[in-house]
Amino acid sequence: MIKITTKKDLREQPPGPSGSGGLGTISRDLRELLLANPTASDNDKEPVQILGVKGDQVIGQMNLVSGRIRVEEENLQVLWGSGFAVPPEHRPTGAGLMILLRMQGLPYTVGAVGASQMAALLYDKLKWVDLVAPRFILLRRTRPVLERYLGTGILAAVASAVGDLGVGVLGHVVAIVNRLATRGLRVEAIKRMPEALDPQLRRIDKPAWCWRSAAWINWILTAHGGTPELYLVKDPQGRPVGYFVITHRRHDEGGGGKWKNFVLGSVKDWMTFDSLAVTDAQLVRLAIDQLMRREVDAIDVCVAEPEVGLALRRCGLRQMGGMHFIFRPLPNTPLAKDQYHHLDAWRFRPADGDYFLF
């Protein structure tokens, strides 16, 4: 059986525990996040969670995070899947597929950002549109990789020390190239995005793009479980010409299980207000430069624009996998057109969907 929790239910039910909560539980933190979402509608019937239930036991879940997509001068509401989970012992029941079928039957465009490879296969079977932004990695320390093969003893420590010399040299090269490529630009750390910049945040440079506003950016800054940082980028005259958001956070596992117990720095969001003053590639370079000053083991960024990916490869970053940007458009809406089923039609970032949480 499938059960749907609405925004009205969320308001009326007692808040769950702090932290992540259990399967089928909306934690106090997630409840506050969903209710504060500036892109959510005023409709109390808007779904916030889909549960797979067997008897009185929850056997699967999908949380739903509201968002907006701007296309053909329309603001389309989208519900992004989040926290999709079915315990291994319940996967033979088909609960995961039933949850996705119920999700795509909702009267909304639905999607997911950063889906796992296993989940992406399910979306593919249902013929959802799957766009993949290549992921680029800059390794800063070799310990998280080497410990997988050598354990945590003296051999791993020696090998890490030697390996770190190599990645250190690459890091110096990346830093020099980035600084040469961004001469004349300066960055300023700020706590909140000013509402006065809303007109620039709605700049249209692609046929389809995920909504940006000062309220939305300030909302995601409160939601990330790590350490988010917001920077304005200014030209030599002191005029704001873009921004970026970076985060760093400790993870128990990553890299498809290849890395253990590491701190990952991520470039989560960026936008140029004036492409003649600063390019997307320059913004990403500036963001990476800031992350290189942090105590991180690796830096990652997912980019949809080929020219940004080319710039990253040229300065030594390695491509490893990608970030899935998946959606199921409602029929008879602009996103149902084939022209929006290609990567070059879109501006999206790792901050979209629920991916800003990670």
N, C-alpha and C positions, 0 to 999 in steps of 0.2 A: 504494500500500500504506500502511496505517496501523500505526504502532508506538506502543506505550504504555510509558512508563517508570514504574516503581513506586517507592515509598519505599525498598524493599529495594535496588533498582538504584541509587538515588541514594546510599545509604550505601556501597555497594561500589565504585562507579566513582570514579576519581580526580577531585578537585575541579577545576572549570574555572577559567579566568582570572578575575581580579577585574574589576569593571566590568560592563557589560551583556552581553558575550559575543556570539557570532554566532548565526545562525539554527540552532535545534536544540541549542544549547549552554546548559546550566544553569551560570551563573557561580558562582564561589565564594561571592559575597555572597548570591545567591538560594538556593543550596544551604543555607547556614547559616540563612537566614530560614525556609525550608520545614521544616527539621528542628527548629527551635526553636518552631514554631507551637504555642501552648498549646491550640488547639481541634482539632488533628489527632488522629486515632484512633491506637491502638496497632497497627493492622493494617498489616503490612509490605507488603501487596498494594495498599494505597491508591495510586491513580494520582497522579502529580505532573506528568506531561507527556504530551501526545499529539502525535505527529509525522506529517506527510504525507511519504512517501518515494517517490522515483522512481529506481529502480536503486539506486545508492549515494549519491544526492543528496537532502538534506532540502529539500523545497519548501514546507513550511508547518509551523507550530507553534501549540500552545496549552498554556501552563503552567496548572497547577491548584493553587489555594490553598484549603486546608481552612478551613471556618468552621462556625458553628452558627446555627440559627434556632430561637427559642423560640415554640411555638404549641401551644395546647390542652394545656399542661402537659407537652409533649414537647420534647426537645432534638433537633432534626433536623440531621443532618450535611449540609452542602452543600459542593460543590466549585465554587469561583469561578474562571471563566476569567480568564487573565491573559496579556498578551503575545501575543495572537492576531495572527499575521502570515503573509501569503502574498505573496511578491514579485510585482510586476505581471506579469512574464513567465510566471509559473506559474498565474496566476488562471484562464486559459482551461481548465486541467486539471480544475477543480472541486475542487481540494484543500481550499479553505476549507469548502465544503459537506460534504465527506467527514469532515473533522475534527469539525465540529459534529454530524453524524449519529452519529459514534462517541462523542462526549461525551454526547449525550442517551441513548445506549444503555447508559451506565454505571449500576450499581445504586445511584445516589445522586441526590438532588436536585441539579441543576446550575444555574449562573447566571452573570451578569456584571454588573458595576457600572461605569457610565461608558463604555459601549460607544460607538464612533464611529457616525456616522449610517450609514456604509456597512455596518458590522457589524450594526447594529440592523435593517437591511433583511433581512439573512440570517436573523437570529433570528425576525423576523416571518414569513418564509416558512415556517418550521418550527413556527409557532403557539406560540412561547414567550410567557409572560406578560410584558408590557412596561409598567412603571409609570414615569412621568417626573416627577421632582421639578424644579420651575422653578429656574433659576439666576438669581441677582441679582448685579449688578455695580456697584461704586462705582469710578469712574475717579479716580485720584489725580494722574496726569500724562498729558498728551496726546501726548507724543513718540512712543510706540510706535504710535499710530494714525495720526498725521499723516505719519510717515516713509514709510508705505506709499504715500501719494499724492504727497509732495513730495520724497522722497529725504532725504539726510542733510546737505544744504547749509544756507546761511544762511537761506533762506526757511523751511525747516522749523524752524530754531531760533527765528526770530522768531514764527512762528505758534504754536509750542509755548509760548513765554513768555506770549503773549496768552491762549491756551487754558487754561494753568495758572491764570491769575487766576480764570477762571470756575469751574473744578473746585475751586479753593481755597475760594471762597465757599461752594460746596455742601458741601465737607468741614467747614467751620466750623459750618454749619447742622446737619449730621448729628451732629457731636460734641456740640453743645449739646442736641439732642433726645434723644440716647442717654443723656447724663449725667442729664438730668432724669427720664428714664424708669427709671433704675436707682439712684436715690437710696437710701441706706441699705445698699446692697450693697457689698462690697469683694472684691477678687480677690487671690489669693496664688499666685505662681509656685512650682511644686514640680517636682522632678526625676522622681519616680515616684509612681504612684498607690498609696496604702496599702492593703494587703489587708484592713484593718479596715473599709474601705468597701464590700467585696463585697456585703453584704446590700442596701445602697442601690443598687448598680449593677444588681441584678437586679429592680429595681422594675418592676412590670407596669402599663403605662398604655395599651397597644394590644393588640388580639387577636394580632398577630404582630410580632416584633421581633428584630433581630439581636443576638446574644449579646454581653454586656459582662461583664468581670471586670477586676480590677486587673492580673492577669497578661497579659490580652489588650491592655489599654491600654499597659502598659509595653513589650510586644512591638512594637506599631506605632510607638512612639516611637523604637525603635532601627532601624526599617526605612526611614523616610522619607529620601529623598536630599537634602532641603533642610534647613530649620531648624525642627523641631517644638518647640512649647512647650505645656506642660500647666499649667492654672490651676484651683485650687479657688475656688469662689465661696462667701462666707460672709455670714450675716445679721448684723444689728447686735449680736447676742449672741456672735458668733464661731463659730456652728454651721455646719458644711459643709452647703450646701443644693443644690449642683450643681457641675459642672465643665465646662470646654471645652478643646479642643485647636486650636491655630492653627499654620499653617506659612507660610513664605515661601521662594520658590525662583525662580531665573532660568529662563526658557523661551526657546528660539530662535524659536518661533512659537506663535500661539494665536488665539482668537477666530475660528475658521474660516479661518485664514490672513490675517486682517485686521491682526493685531498682530505685530510683529517685535521680538525681543531685549528682553524685558521681565521685570520681577520681579513675580510674582503672589503676593499674600497670600491665604490660604484659611482659612475656618472649616471645619475637618474633622470635629469631633465635639463633642457637647454632650449633657448630660442634667441634668434637674432631679431632685433627690432629694425635693423637697417643693414641689409646684406652687402651694401657698398662699404660700410664701416667695419663690419665684422662678419665673417662667414661661420657656418656651422662647424667646419673643421677647426677654426681658430677657437671657438668656444669650447669644444671638446678638448683641445690641447691645453687650454687654460685650466679646465677642470682637472685633467690628469696631473698637471703641474702642482695643483693644490693637494691632490691625494698623495703625491710622491713625498710630501712633507709630513705625512701622517705615518704612524706605526702600523702599516698594513703589510700583509704577506703577498697580496696580489691585488691588481686593479682590473676591473672589467667595465666594458661599455658595449651596448648593443645599438647598432646604427642601421637605419633603413636606407640612408643616402649613400650610393656607391662612391661618390667623390670623397666622403668622409672616411669610409672604409679604406680607400686607396691611400689617403694621407696617413692613416694609422699603420697600415702595413709598411709604408715607406720609412716610418720612423721606428720600426722594430717590434710592434705589437703582433701577436700571433692570433690568427682566427681559430676559434674553438667552438663549434656548434653554433647555436643561434637561439633567439627568443621568438616563440610562436605568438603571433597576434591573430587570434581566431575569432570569427564572428559568423552569425546566422542572421541575415537581414530579413525583416518583414517583407512579404510580397508587396509589390506596388509602391515601394519606397525607393529613393534614389540609390541606396546601397545595394539593391537587388540587381542593378545594372552591371554588366560584365566589366565596364571600364574601372569600377572600384574594386575589382578582384585581383589587382596587380599592385605590387609593392610601390612602384613609382608614382601612384596616385595619392599616396598617403604621407602625412606627417604624424608619426606616433613615436613615443619615447618609453624607456623602461619605467617611467613613473605612471604610465597609464594602466587601466584596469585596476587590479589589486596589487600590482607588482611593486608599487611604492612601499608596501609593507615590509618588503624583504631586502 
